[in-house]
């Protein structure tokens, strides 16, 4: 009884011929030559003779066959059917062979099992390929998106033009499709023409004639009138209107898709390859996905250009909304935290008898901070006035600047313990907006605590000089660069420390608004050897007539 290796060697040609005829009649042929169809099958069939020594022979040949079939546009079922067909051809040849030439059927079963393993191996490779292909597709979609993100800003500070973005996007499409040429043509409805906006690769010169009439006889009209992706398998011989430069560019087959497929025509995306062949389902799906993304980004870019004024107005409205939200987030945090801490202390000591004085003091702190929070919400309209360049409205009343500063320091000391020092020189009375000054001192002190040294104390000093009252808040630590000092009091100017952006840039803007409303000002002095000092100066007004 011959070995399976001898049987395959003897009937190798017959098995392979039978397989070639059967495979050539099926969908797997795809117009391949006889040599291309056989590919590695002659060597793989020979490798099957070693099945007794190796359970899965010829794995490297299977991998090579799989890669070749993918390039030729085969689907998974077509590839696995080739191995099943080879098994049927081997089995049929075994039955037809004289009995003395037949190897043991057990050996034949091992070959059939090896072919099943080959199919499973191909399926595993295909699934892995599909996953990698999906990831690759996502990567190219991200690249297209990043290209159009640069319409907003470029590293040099100038906007990237729409035309530049299209040229960059065409390059991404060409790379994603593995093509030799790519182009984007956009529709001009007034002239009913498709204009080549960007081209890359071999098609760049071939599409130098930028305008193509949208006619049924035009090659671009061929793509534009179909909702699904469409091909031209040989542009050199097509009867459609194709520029002569493109016919002789070295590109043979084109794949194009309308943007968007189901609505008013925006344009056409097309790619070209040197080979004369049909495009695979994978290639068709990928260009459709890329074209859909391109259509979205192009429409957005065009909308940005045509509605620039409306967008600016919306941005300004959004900026004012941000002010409102920011003031809540920035200013409410302090008083609410202080009120909560006082309430927690009362709760923790509920089982211990508190003196009436301690109880009143803590309740007063809760009420005072909640009242302050309520006033801050009402003051949101003041922020809108500040953004509009108007003075903040203030209600002048007799108050003591030293007392206001003491209350702020006491409240913040609950959270920041021994990091604060109040330097006072007696009462400093005047007619001021008490709530507004409390906000300003709070903001200056919180600013110093946030950006100042954590090992040295922040000092708040109240001074009276002639007819001017001053609140000076000092902290040690990193000095503010002169270039930043000029922008400190502008809304939304946020401090950068160690590359990190802090806050919303509203605190100092509010302080500046409060100072201006009182007819005063706020300044900053900052240097490495001196630290940083913010000084709020207020004219001292003691009678209503002067106010």
C-alpha positions in Angstrom: 0.0 0.0 0.0 1.6 3.3 -1.1 2.2 6.2 1.3 0.1 9.3 1.1 3.2 11.2 0.1 3.7 8.8 -2.9 0.1 9.0 -3.8 0.1 12.9 -4.0 3.4 12.8 -5.9 1.9 10.3 -8.4 -1.4 12.1 -8.9 -0.2 15.7 -8.3 -0.9 16.9 -11.8 -4.3 15.3 -12.0 -5.4 16.7 -8.7 -4.2 20.1 -9.5 -5.7 20.2 -13.0 -9.1 19.1 -11.6 -8.8 21.8 -8.9 -7.9 24.5 -11.5 -10.8 23.6 -13.7 -13.3 23.7 -10.9 -11.9 26.9 -9.3 -11.8 28.6 -12.7 -15.5 28.0 -13.3 -16.4 29.6 -9.9 -16.6 33.2 -8.7 -13.1 32.8 -7.4 -11.6 33.2 -10.8 -12.1 36.9 -10.9 -10.4 37.2 -14.3 -7.1 35.7 -13.0 -4.7 34.0 -15.3 -4.1 30.3 -14.8 -0.8 31.1 -13.0 -2.4 33.6 -10.8 -5.3 31.3 -10.0 -3.0 28.4 -9.0 -0.8 30.7 -6.9 0.8 28.5 -4.2 -1.5 25.5 -4.6 1.1 23.2 -6.4 3.5 23.7 -3.6 0.8 23.4 -0.9 -0.5 20.2 -2.4 3.0 18.7 -2.2 3.3 19.9 1.4 0.2 17.9 2.3 2.2 14.7 1.8 4.0 15.5 5.0 0.7 15.6 7.0 1.8 12.5 9.0 4.8 14.4 10.4 3.0 17.8 10.8 -0.6 18.4 11.7 -0.8 21.7 9.8 1.7 21.6 6.9 2.5 24.6 4.8 1.3 27.3 7.1 3.7 29.8 5.5 2.2 28.9 2.1 -1.3 29.4 3.4 -0.4 32.8 4.7 1.1 33.8 1.3 -2.0 32.5 -0.5 -4.3 34.5 1.9 -2.3 37.7 1.4 -2.4 37.3 -2.4 -6.1 36.6 -2.4 -6.8 39.7 -0.3 -4.9 41.8 -2.8 -7.0 40.3 -5.6 -10.2 41.2 -3.8 -11.3 37.8 -2.6 -13.8 37.4 0.3 -13.4 34.9 3.2 -15.8 32.4 1.8 -14.0 32.4 -1.6 -10.7 31.7 0.0 -11.9 28.9 2.3 -13.8 27.3 -0.5 -10.5 26.8 -2.4 -9.2 24.6 0.3 -12.5 22.7 0.6 -12.4 22.2 -3.2 -8.8 20.9 -3.0 -10.0 18.3 -0.5 -12.8 17.1 -2.8 -10.4 16.8 -5.7 -8.0 14.7 -3.6 -10.8 12.5 -2.4 -12.2 12.1 -5.9 -8.8 11.2 -7.3 -8.4 8.6 -4.5 -11.6 6.9 -5.4 -10.7 6.8 -9.1 -7.2 5.4 -8.5 -6.6 1.7 -8.7 -6.9 0.0 -5.3 -3.2 -0.9 -5.2 -2.4 2.8 -5.6 -4.6 4.0 -2.8 -3.0 4.9 0.5 -4.7 3.9 3.7 -7.9 5.9 4.2 -6.7 7.0 7.6 -3.9 8.9 5.9 -6.5 10.4 3.6 -8.6 11.5 6.5 -5.5 13.3 7.9 -5.2 15.3 4.7 -8.9 16.2 4.8 -8.4 17.3 8.5 -5.4 19.3 7.5 -7.4 21.1 4.9 -10.1 21.9 7.5 -7.4 23.3 9.7 -6.2 25.4 6.8 -9.7 26.8 6.4 -9.9 27.6 10.1 -6.4 29.2 9.9 -7.6 31.4 7.0 -10.7 32.4 8.9 -8.6 33.4 11.9 -6.3 35.4 9.7 -9.3 37.0 8.0 -10.9 38.0 11.2 -7.7 39.5 12.4 -7.3 41.3 9.1 -10.8 42.7 9.4 -10.1 44.0 12.9 -6.8 45.6 11.8 -8.5 47.0 8.7 -11.2 48.6 10.9 -8.6 50.2 13.1 -6.7 51.4 10.0 -10.0 52.9 8.7 -10.6 54.7 12.1 -7.0 56.0 12.0 -7.5 57.6 8.5 -10.9 59.1 9.6 -9.1 60.7 12.5 -6.5 62.0 10.1 -9.2 63.6 7.9 -10.8 65.1 11.0 -7.5 66.5 12.2 -6.9 68.1 8.8 -10.1 70.1 9.0 -9.6 70.9 12.7 -6.7 73.0 11.4 -9.1 75.3 9.6 -9.5 76.9 13.1 -5.8 77.5 13.9 -2.4 76.7 12.7 0.8 76.4 14.9 2.0 79.7 13.3 -1.2 81.4 14.3 -2.7 81.8 10.9 -5.9 79.8 9.9 -5.3 76.9 7.5 -7.2 77.7 4.4 -10.0 75.5 3.1 -8.0 74.7 -0.1 -5.0 73.6 2.0 -7.2 71.3 4.1 -8.7 69.7 0.9 -5.3 69.0 -0.5 -4.2 67.5 2.8 -7.4 65.4 3.0 -6.9 64.1 -0.6 -3.5 62.9 0.5 -5.0 61.0 3.4 -7.6 59.4 1.1 -5.0 58.3 -1.4 -3.0 56.7 1.4 -6.0 55.1 3.0 -7.1 53.5 -0.3 -3.6 52.4 -1.3 -4.2 54.3 -4.6 -1.9 56.0 -7.1 -4.1 59.1 -7.5 -7.0 60.8 -5.7 -9.1 63.9 -6.3 -12.0 65.9 -4.8 -14.3 67.8 -7.2 -16.9 70.2 -5.8 -20.2 71.1 -7.5 -20.8 74.7 -8.6 -24.6 74.9 -8.9 -24.7 78.3 -10.7 -22.6 76.9 -13.5 -23.7 73.2 -13.1 -20.0 72.2 -13.2 -17.7 70.1 -11.1 -14.5 71.9 -10.1 -11.4 70.0 -9.2 -10.5 71.5 -5.8 -7.6 69.2 -4.9 -5.8 66.3 -6.6 -2.8 64.2 -5.7 -0.6 61.5 -7.2 -0.7 60.7 -10.9 -4.1 62.4 -11.3 -2.7 65.8 -10.3 -1.6 66.7 -13.8 -4.4 64.8 -15.5 -7.0 66.9 -13.7 -5.3 70.2 -14.4 -8.4 71.2 -16.3 -10.2 72.2 -13.2 -13.7 72.5 -14.5 -15.7 69.5 -15.9 -19.3 69.9 -17.2 -21.8 67.8 -15.3 -23.0 65.8 -18.3 -23.9 62.2 -18.6 -21.1 61.8 -21.2 -18.5 63.2 -18.6 -16.6 60.7 -16.5 -17.3 62.8 -13.4 -21.0 62.8 -14.4 -20.8 59.0 -14.4 -19.8 59.1 -10.7 -22.1 62.0 -9.7 -25.3 60.4 -11.0 -25.0 57.2 -9.0 -25.8 57.1 -5.3 -23.4 54.2 -4.7 -19.7 54.0 -5.5 -19.0 53.4 -9.2 -16.0 52.3 -11.1 -14.4 52.8 -14.5 -12.2 49.8 -15.1 -10.3 51.2 -18.1 -10.2 55.0 -18.6 -7.9 54.6 -21.6 -10.7 53.0 -23.7 -13.9 54.3 -22.1 -16.2 56.3 -24.3 -16.9 58.8 -21.5 -15.4 62.3 -21.7 -12.0 62.0 -19.9 -9.2 64.5 -20.2 -6.4 63.3 -22.4 -3.8 64.0 -19.7 -5.7 61.6 -17.4 -6.0 58.9 -20.1 -2.2 58.9 -20.5 -1.3 59.5 -16.9 -0.7 55.8 -16.1 -4.0 55.5 -14.3 -6.2 52.7 -15.6 -9.1 52.1 -13.2 -11.1 54.7 -11.3 -13.3 54.3 -8.2 -15.6 57.3 -7.4 -18.4 58.2 -5.1 -20.9 61.0 -4.9 -21.0 63.3 -1.9 -23.4 62.9 -0.2 -25.1 59.9 -1.7 -28.8 60.7 -1.0 -29.1 64.5 -1.0 -28.2 67.5 -3.1 -24.9 67.0 -4.9 -21.9 68.5 -3.1 -19.2 66.9 -5.1 -17.3 63.7 -6.1 -14.4 61.9 -4.5 -12.4 59.6 -6.7 -9.3 57.5 -6.6 -7.2 55.8 -9.4 -4.9 52.8 -9.6 -2.4 51.7 -12.3 -3.9 48.2 -12.6 -6.8 47.5 -14.8 -9.1 45.6 -12.5 -12.4 45.8 -10.6 -12.4 47.2 -7.0 -13.1 45.0 -4.0 -16.0 45.3 -1.7 -13.6 46.5 1.0 -12.3 49.2 -1.2 -15.8 50.3 -2.2 -16.9 50.4 1.5 -13.8 52.3 2.6 -14.1 55.1 0.0 -17.8 55.5 0.9 -16.9 55.9 4.5 -14.2 58.4 3.7 -16.4 60.3 1.3 -19.2 60.5 4.0 -16.7 62.0 6.4 -15.3 64.4 3.8 -18.8 65.6 2.9 -19.5 66.4 6.5 -16.3 68.3 7.0 -16.6 70.2 3.7 -20.2 71.2 4.4 -19.1 72.4 7.9 -16.2 74.4 6.4 -18.4 76.0 3.8 -21.0 76.8 6.4 -18.3 78.5 8.5 -17.3 80.6 5.6 -20.8 81.7 4.6 -22.1 82.2 8.1 -19.0 83.9 9.7 -20.9 86.8 11.1 -23.6 84.7 12.6 -21.1 82.4 14.2 -19.2 85.4 15.7 -22.4 86.6 17.2 -23.1 83.1 18.6 -19.6 82.9 20.0 -20.0 86.2 21.8 -23.3 85.0 23.3 -21.6 81.8 24.4 -18.8 83.8 25.9 -21.3 85.8 28.0 -22.9 82.5 29.1 -19.5 81.3 30.1 -19.1 84.4 32.2 -22.3 83.5 34.1 -21.3 79.9 34.6 -17.8 80.9 35.6 -18.8 83.4 38.2 -21.0 80.8 39.8 -18.2 78.2 39.8 -15.5 80.7 40.8 -17.3 82.8 43.5 -19.8 80.4 45.1 -17.2 77.8 46.0 -15.7 79.9 48.8 -18.8 80.9 50.8 -20.5 77.6 50.3 -17.4 75.7 51.6 -17.2 78.0 54.6 -20.9 77.6 55.4 -20.6 73.8 55.0 -17.6 73.6 57.3 -19.4 75.6 60.0 -22.4 73.4 59.7 -20.3 70.3 59.9 -18.6 71.5 63.0 -21.9 72.1 64.7 -23.0 68.6 63.6 -19.9 67.0 64.9 -20.3 68.7 68.3 -24.0 68.1 68.5 -23.5 65.7 71.4 -21.4 68.3 73.3 -23.0 71.4 74.8 -22.0 74.5 72.8 -22.1 77.8 74.5 -24.7 80.2 73.2 -21.9 82.4 71.9 -20.2 79.6 69.9 -23.6 78.5 68.5 -24.5 82.1 67.4 -21.1 82.6 65.9 -21.3 79.4 63.8 -24.9 80.0 62.8 -24.0 83.5 61.8 -21.1 82.2 59.6 -23.5 79.8 57.8 -26.1 82.5 57.3 -23.5 85.1 56.2 -22.0 82.8 53.6 -25.3 81.6 52.3 -26.5 85.2 52.0 -23.3 86.0 50.1 -23.9 83.1 47.7 -27.4 84.4 47.0 -26.0 87.9 46.3 -23.4 86.4 43.9 -26.2 84.8 41.9 -27.9 88.2 41.7 -24.6 89.8 40.6 -24.4 87.7 37.4 -26.1 90.6 35.6 -23.3 92.8 36.9 -20.9 90.5 35.1 -22.8 91.0 31.9 -22.4 94.7 32.3 -18.7 94.3 32.9 -18.3 92.3 29.7 -20.2 95.0 27.9 -17.8 97.7 29.2 -20.2 99.2 31.7 -19.5 100.1 35.3 -20.8 97.7 37.9 -23.7 99.2 39.9 -22.9 99.6 43.6 -25.0 100.6 46.5 -22.9 102.9 48.7 -23.3 102.7 52.4 -21.2 103.4 55.4 -18.8 100.5 56.0 -15.4 99.7 57.5 -12.9 98.3 55.1 -10.9 96.8 57.9 -13.9 95.0 59.2 -14.8 93.6 55.8 -11.2 92.3 55.3 -11.3 90.7 58.8 -14.5 88.8 57.9 -13.0 87.6 54.6 -9.7 86.5 56.4 -11.7 84.7 59.2 -13.8 82.9 56.7 -10.9 81.7 54.5 -8.9 80.8 57.6 -11.4 78.1 58.3 -10.1 76.3 55.2 -6.5 77.6 55.0 -5.7 77.5 58.7 -2.5 79.5 59.4 -1.7 80.6 55.9 -3.2 84.1 56.3 -2.2 87.2 58.2 -4.3 90.3 58.5 -2.4 93.6 59.0 -4.7 96.3 60.2 -4.1 99.9 61.4 -7.5 100.7 62.8 -10.9 101.4 61.2 -11.0 102.6 57.6 -14.5 104.0 57.1 -16.1 105.2 53.9 -19.2 105.1 51.7 -18.6 102.0 49.6 -20.4 99.0 48.1 -19.9 96.5 51.0 -20.8 93.4 49.1 -18.7 94.3 46.1 -15.6 95.1 48.2 -16.1 91.8 50.0 -16.0 90.0 46.7 -12.9 91.9 45.5 -11.0 91.2 48.7 -12.1 87.5 48.6 -10.9 87.2 45.0 -7.5 88.8 45.7 -6.9 86.7 48.7 -7.9 83.4 47.0 -5.7 84.3 44.1 -2.7 84.8 46.4 -3.5 81.5 48.2 -3.8 79.6 44.9 -0.6 80.9 43.2 1.6 81.9 46.1 4.1 80.0 48.1 2.6 77.2 50.3 5.2 77.6 53.0 5.0 81.4 53.5 2.0 83.3 54.7 -0.3 85.5 52.6 -0.8 88.9 54.1 -3.8 91.2 53.7 -3.0 94.8 54.8 -5.6 97.6 55.1 -4.0 101.1 54.8 -5.3 104.6 54.7 -3.3 107.2 52.9 -4.6 110.8 52.7 -8.0 110.4 50.8 -7.2 106.9 49.5 -7.9 103.6 51.2 -5.8 100.6 50.1 -6.1 96.8 50.3 -2.7 95.2 49.7 -2.6 91.4 49.3 0.9 90.0 49.2 2.2 86.5 48.6 5.7 85.0 48.0 6.4 82.5 45.3 6.8 82.6 41.5 6.7 86.1 40.0 4.3 87.0 37.3 6.1 87.7 34.0 5.7 91.4 32.8 4.1 90.2 29.6 1.3 88.5 31.6 0.9 91.4 34.0 -0.6 93.5 31.3 -3.4 91.0 30.7 -4.2 90.0 34.2 -7.3 92.0 34.6 -8.9 91.1 31.3 -11.8 88.6 31.5 -10.8 85.0 30.6 -7.1 85.7 31.1 -6.1 82.5 32.9 -2.9 82.0 34.7 -0.5 79.3 33.5 1.6 77.5 36.1 3.8 74.6 35.1 1.9 74.3 31.8 -1.4 74.0 33.6 -4.3 76.4 33.1 -5.9 77.5 36.4 -9.4 78.9 36.8 -11.5 80.8 34.4 -9.7 84.1 34.6 -12.6 86.0 36.1 -11.5 86.8 39.7 -9.1 89.7 38.8 -11.5 91.0 36.2 -14.2 91.3 38.8 -11.7 93.1 41.2 -10.9 95.5 38.4 -14.6 96.1 37.8 -15.2 96.7 41.5 -12.3 99.2 41.6 -13.6 101.1 38.5 -17.1 101.3 39.9 -15.7 103.0 43.0 -13.6 105.4 41.0 -10.4 103.6 42.0 -8.0 101.1 40.5 -6.1 97.9 41.1 -2.4 97.3 40.3 0.1 94.5 40.6 3.7 94.6 41.5 5.6 91.3 41.0 9.3 90.4 41.0 11.2 87.3 42.2 12.9 89.2 45.0 9.7 91.0 46.2 7.0 88.4 45.6 3.6 89.6 44.3 1.4 92.3 45.7 -2.0 93.3 44.4 -3.2 96.7 45.6 -6.8 97.8 45.4 -7.1 101.6 45.8 -10.4 103.3 46.7 -11.2 107.0 47.0 -12.4 107.7 50.6 -15.9 109.2 50.4 -17.6 110.0 53.7 -20.7 111.8 52.7 -23.5 111.1 50.2 -23.2 114.4 48.5 -19.6 113.7 47.5 -20.6 110.3 46.1 
